[in-house]
Amino acid sequence: MTMRIFRKILTDFAIGKRRLHVTTNLSSFYERDRKSGYKIVYDRPPPEQNLSIIGRLREGCRQFKEEFGIWLEEMREKFKMDPTLIYRSNEVDVAWRFNRDPKSLDQWVITCDSDYEEGFSTAKLELSPIGTGIFSGTLSTRLPKDGRIKNAGFCNITTIPKQKSFKRDVCHDWTPYTHLILRIRGDGRCYTLNISTRGIFDLMWNDVYHYVLYTRGGPYWQYVRIPFSKFVFTSKGRLQDDQTVIMLHEVTNFGISLGDDINGHFKLEIDYIGLECDEYHNEEFAYESYNFSGVRF
């Protein structure tokens, strides 16, 4: 890796000395589970767990009726055969918006180091009086006295996986778009935008593309327009020497993280997160790529 790309990466990711590491490719070829041993925080016992047999049958019929209705809507859309053929340039297609709807919060998962008993940070996501989402809390780098944890201090919100009828997982297809759009109001801290492209094989379960979001403090809204070509490839929080173009047709989750090693309160207000197609943007990838023989391609 040349010094130019090395300095570029350190500049773009100067948000903390422990968040993203510059190393070679990982040599592990097997993952035991998708969470690498961490518990799934947002797993809750199903409501039918404490029901009787009759109650479970009723709950199952209710869920089947609901999922069958979703399946019928999917079939209607399929037989209409009315695909979107034109993506207007400089027109934002909103992917996530809160709009004073409490159900919009169900699309997000909030995690921090205290959820895994690895720190003392706290985080929450709530609606504001004007109908926007507020990601706030307290970041703490204080370490637990267990002799095991060496680094602490992170908070994160992540979208839940997209699903079709009958709980079938499906990826977001962002292939027609070139930019990620955010309308936010920050606190002057540096956040990290995360796009997960978890594949079928275990080697790709932890593939994430990152970009640093520099926010401005104050009362004014900030319009952020980021090309997908600027996102860098990481695995398990480590920048990879073998950089690859983001797979926009295999996006599984989008998240925002804070881990800048600054203790104290934080607050990020989000109006919407959208996508845009810019026909004049032709950059495929902003960083150099190298094969293992050291020859540039």
Residue pairs with C-beta under 8 A, 6 or more apart in sequence:
1 241
1 288
1 290
2 288
5 287
5 288
6 22
8 287
9 22
9 232
9 239
9 287
10 22
12 211
12 212
12 232
13 19
13 20
13 210
13 212
13 232
13 239
14 212
15 190
15 192
15 212
15 259
15 260
16 259
16 260
16 261
17 261
18 151
18 259
18 261
19 154
19 192
19 237
19 259
19 260
19 261
20 210
20 234
20 237
20 238
20 239
21 237
21 238
21 239
22 238
22 239
23 238
23 239
24 240
24 241
25 235
25 240
25 241
25 242
26 235
26 236
26 238
26 240
29 203
30 202
31 202
31 203
31 205
31 206
34 198
34 205
36 206
36 236
38 116
39 116
41 109
41 111
41 115
41 116
42 109
42 111
42 160
47 59
48 55
48 56
48 59
48 60
51 59
67 165
67 166
67 167
68 165
70 164
70 165
71 164
71 165
71 166
74 164
74 165
84 176
87 93
87 176
87 177
87 277
88 277
89 277
89 278
89 279
89 280
90 276
90 278
91 276
91 277
92 181
92 272
92 274
92 275
92 276
93 177
93 274
93 275
93 276
94 272
94 273
94 274
95 172
95 254
95 273
95 274
95 275
96 104
96 107
96 159
96 254
96 272
96 273
97 104
97 271
97 272
97 273
98 104
98 105
98 127
98 131
98 132
98 133
98 270
98 271
98 272
99 131
100 127
100 131
102 127
104 127
104 133
105 125
105 126
105 127
105 133
106 160
107 159
107 160
108 125
108 133
108 157
108 158
108 159
108 160
109 157
109 158
109 159
109 160
110 123
110 124
110 125
110 135
110 155
110 156
110 157
111 123
111 155
111 156
111 157
111 158
112 119
112 121
112 122
112 123
112 137
112 154
112 155
112 156
113 119
113 120
113 121
113 152
113 153
113 154
113 155
114 120
114 121
114 122
117 144
118 144
118 149
118 152
119 140
119 141
119 142
119 143
119 144
119 149
119 152
119 153
119 154
120 140
120 142
120 144
120 152
121 137
121 138
121 139
121 140
121 152
121 153
121 154
121 155
122 137
122 138
122 140
122 155
123 135
123 136
123 137
123 155
123 156
123 157
124 135
124 136
124 137
125 133
125 134
125 135
125 157
126 133
126 134
126 136
127 133
127 134
128 134
128 269
132 185
132 269
132 270
132 271
133 269
133 270
134 267
134 268
134 269
134 270
135 155
135 157
135 256
135 267
135 268
135 269
135 270
136 265
136 266
136 267
136 268
137 155
137 265
137 266
138 264
138 265
138 266
139 153
139 154
139 155
139 258
139 259
139 260
139 262
139 263
139 264
139 265
139 266
140 152
140 153
140 263
141 152
141 153
141 261
141 263
142 152
142 263
143 149
143 150
143 151
143 152
144 152
153 259
153 261
153 263
154 257
154 258
154 259
155 257
155 258
155 259
155 266
156 194
156 255
156 256
156 257
156 258
157 255
157 256
158 194
158 196
158 253
158 254
158 255
159 253
159 254
159 255
160 253
161 169
161 252
161 253
162 169
162 170
162 171
162 172
162 252
163 169
163 170
164 170
169 252
171 249
171 250
171 251
171 252
172 251
172 252
172 254
173 248
173 249
173 251
174 228
174 248
174 249
174 251
174 275
175 248
175 249
176 277
177 228
177 248
177 275
177 276
177 277
178 227
178 228
178 229
178 276
178 277
178 278
178 281
179 225
179 226
179 227
179 228
179 275
179 276
179 277
179 278
179 281
180 193
180 195
180 211
180 224
180 225
180 226
180 227
180 228
180 273
180 274
180 275
180 276
181 223
181 224
181 225
181 226
181 272
181 273
181 274
181 275
181 276
182 213
182 223
182 224
182 226
182 270
182 272
182 273
182 274
183 221
183 222
183 223
183 224
183 270
183 271
183 272
184 213
184 215
184 221
184 222
184 224
184 268
184 269
184 270
184 271
185 219
185 220
185 221
185 222
185 268
185 269
185 271
186 213
186 215
186 216
186 217
186 222
186 267
186 268
186 269
187 215
187 217
187 266
187 267
187 268
188 215
188 216
188 217
189 215
189 258
189 260
189 262
189 266
189 268
190 212
190 213
190 214
190 215
190 260
191 212
191 213
191 215
191 256
191 257
191 258
191 268
192 210
192 211
192 212
192 213
192 256
192 257
192 258
192 259
193 210
193 211
193 212
193 213
193 226
193 231
193 254
193 255
193 256
194 208
194 209
194 210
194 253
194 254
194 255
194 256
194 257
195 208
195 209
195 210
195 228
195 231
195 246
195 251
195 253
195 254
196 207
196 208
196 209
196 251
196 252
196 253
196 254
196 255
197 204
197 207
197 208
197 209
197 246
197 247
197 250
197 251
197 252
198 204
198 205
198 206
198 207
198 250
198 252
198 253
199 205
199 207
199 250
206 235
206 236
207 233
207 234
207 235
208 234
208 235
209 231
209 232
209 233
209 234
209 246
210 231
210 232
210 234
211 226
211 230
211 231
211 232
213 224
213 226
213 256
215 222
215 268
216 222
221 271
225 276
227 281
227 283
227 286
228 246
228 248
229 245
229 246
229 281
229 283
229 284
229 285
229 286
230 286
231 246
232 239
232 243
232 287
233 239
233 240
233 242
233 243
233 244
233 246
234 240
241 290
242 289
242 290
242 291
242 292
243 285
243 287
243 288
243 289
244 285
244 289
245 284
245 285
254 273
256 268
256 270
258 266
258 268
288 296
289 296
289 297
290 296
290 297
291 297
